């Protein structure tokens, strides 16, 4: 009788011991802006009117005078891609490649066309 009771108790407990717990999958979504909008590089071509090394450059383009803040990562190169070590002079033709719009424009490089 004792063995039968032990077998019945084990038989009743077995489903709980081997039961699988349910797992619930959750998806986490985040809203991000498209990367293409942030990394699109545009340029403005024109003539240098004002240049302060490491600070600002003002270019007179077809849109009128446009001011750009030069950061430490901005490179000034000639049309062959070589780094220009001399300061830019008013009247030089340049192309200013930048990302962003309005006050959030970040200059990537300035190409001297002369």
Secondary structure in CASP SS format (residue, H / E / C, confidence):
PFRMAT SS
TARGET T0000
AUTHOR 0000-0000-0000
METHOD secondary structure of the structure
MODEL  1
X C 1.00
X H 1.00
X H 1.00
X H 1.00
X H 1.00
X H 1.00
X H 1.00
X H 1.00
X H 1.00
X H 1.00
X H 1.00
X H 1.00
X H 1.00
X H 1.00
X H 1.00
X H 1.00
X H 1.00
X H 1.00
X C 1.00
X C 1.00
X C 1.00
X C 1.00
X C 1.00
X C 1.00
X C 1.00
X C 1.00
X C 1.00
X C 1.00
X C 1.00
X C 1.00
X C 1.00
X C 1.00
X C 1.00
X C 1.00
X H 1.00
X H 1.00
X H 1.00
X H 1.00
X H 1.00
X C 1.00
X E 1.00
X E 1.00
X E 1.00
X E 1.00
X E 1.00
X E 1.00
X E 1.00
X E 1.00
X E 1.00
X E 1.00
X E 1.00
X E 1.00
X C 1.00
X C 1.00
X C 1.00
X E 1.00
X E 1.00
X E 1.00
X E 1.00
X E 1.00
X E 1.00
X C 1.00
X C 1.00
X E 1.00
X E 1.00
X E 1.00
X E 1.00
X E 1.00
X E 1.00
X C 1.00
X C 1.00
X C 1.00
X C 1.00
X C 1.00
X E 1.00
X E 1.00
X E 1.00
X E 1.00
X C 1.00
X C 1.00
X C 1.00
X C 1.00
X E 1.00
X C 1.00
X C 1.00
X C 1.00
X C 1.00
X C 1.00
X C 1.00
X C 1.00
X C 1.00
X C 1.00
X E 1.00
X E 1.00
X E 1.00
X E 1.00
X E 1.00
X E 1.00
X E 1.00
X C 1.00
X C 1.00
X H 1.00
X H 1.00
X H 1.00
X C 1.00
X E 1.00
X E 1.00
X E 1.00
X E 1.00
X E 1.00
X E 1.00
X E 1.00
X C 1.00
X C 1.00
END
